[in-house]
Structure formats: C-alpha cells, structure tokens
C-alpha cells in the first residue's frame, strides 16, 4: 500500500479558515474521492503545531494498492479537474506552496 500526500505548507489568509475548509470539503473532496483505484481519501486540517514548526493548514492523503493504480489516478480527468479547482481555492484562500510525497505504508494496529 502506498499513500500520496499533498502538503499545503503556508497559511490560510486571515479570517478565511472556515471558508477555506468549506471549499476543500465541498469542492475538492468529491473530486478526490473519484480518483480511480484509491483505497481511501483522508483530509486533515491542522488545529495546532509545535512552536517554531512550519504551518500545514491542510494535509491530503490518498492511498493506492500500488504505483500503477496511483499513476492511473494521476492521469485521470478527475485529477485534472481537481488541479483546476485547487488553483482557484489557493488563489482565494491560501498563501504558500503545495508539495507531494509518496510513502510506503506499514500499519500496526492494536
């Protein structure tokens, strides 16, 4: 299992946190959930951080069974749509950058 993270590093524009979160949930999550081959979509909004730590107001994690499934999702029309919508939301509510990291998941439950 692999997970591709999108880290939104920066800050939500002052007073825009509720609107930013609503835009992500209402406009982006429906698209992300349609990425083919995903096993789960997790959207995490930051509420607190260590003193001096960089700010990540949003972390997106989408998991896939393998690299081929992730590649298919990244080539899908839903991803193209989500990039456009992300650009709109970022322009309106967010100052910063977005970077992606792909990880291999090891899970220990219990």
N, C-alpha and C positions, 0 to 999 in steps of 0.2 A: 504494500500500500504506500502510495506517495501522496504528499499534500503540497499544494502550491499556495503559498502565502502572498498576499498583496499587503504591504505595509504602507500605510498612509502616514508619512513622517512629516510633521509640521504642526500647524494649528488651524482650528476652525476659526473663522472670522468672528470677532467679538459679537456676542449676543445671538449667534447663529447656530449654536449647538442643537437645539431642538429641531430646527428646520433642516439642518444637515442630516441628522439621524433619520428624520421622517423621509427625506428624499432618498436616502440609501435604501431604507426598508421598502418604500412603496415603488421606487422606480428601478432600482438595481437588483434587489433580491429576486424578483420574479424572473429576470433575465438569467442571473447566475444559476438559479435552480434548473433552468432549461439546458445548461451546458451538457452535451451528451456524455454519457459514461461516468458522470460523477457519482460518488457514493454518499457524499454529504457536503453541505454548504454551511459554514459557520461564520457568523458575522459578530465581531466583538468590538464594542465601543469602550474606550478607556474612561474610567472614572477616577483613577488615581495613579500615581507613579512615585518612585523613589526620588528624593531630592537630587537634582542635577541630571536625572535621566532624560533622554530625548523623549519628545512627545509623539505618541502614536494614537491619534483620536479614533482610528479605525484600523482593525486588522481583519482581513478576509482570509479564510482558509477553505479551499475546495480540495477534497480528496478524490483520488482515482485509483483503480486497481493497478495500473501500470503506466509506463511512459506513452504507449500507443494510445491509450484512452485519453490521456491528457493532451496529446498532440491533436487528436480529433476534436476535442473540445475547443482548443485554441484556434482551430481552423473553422469553427462553426459560425454561422451567421449570428447566433446569439452573442458570441464574444464580440463580434464587430459592432453589434448594437450596443453592448454594454460599454465598450470603449467610448463610443459617441456620448452616451448618457453620462458616463463618468466624467468626461471632459466638461460637460455642461455643469454638473454638480460641483466639480472642483473650481471652475471659474466663478461660480456664485458664492461658494461657502468655505473654501479651503485655500490656505497658503502653505505650500510645501511641495514635497515630491512623493511619488509612489514608486516603490521598488518591489521586485518579486523574488521569492526564494522558494526552491523546491527541496523538500525534505523527504527522507525515508522514515516512515513511521514504525516505531516499536512501542507496543502498548502493553502495559502491565496493570491489569485490573485487580482490585481487591486489596 
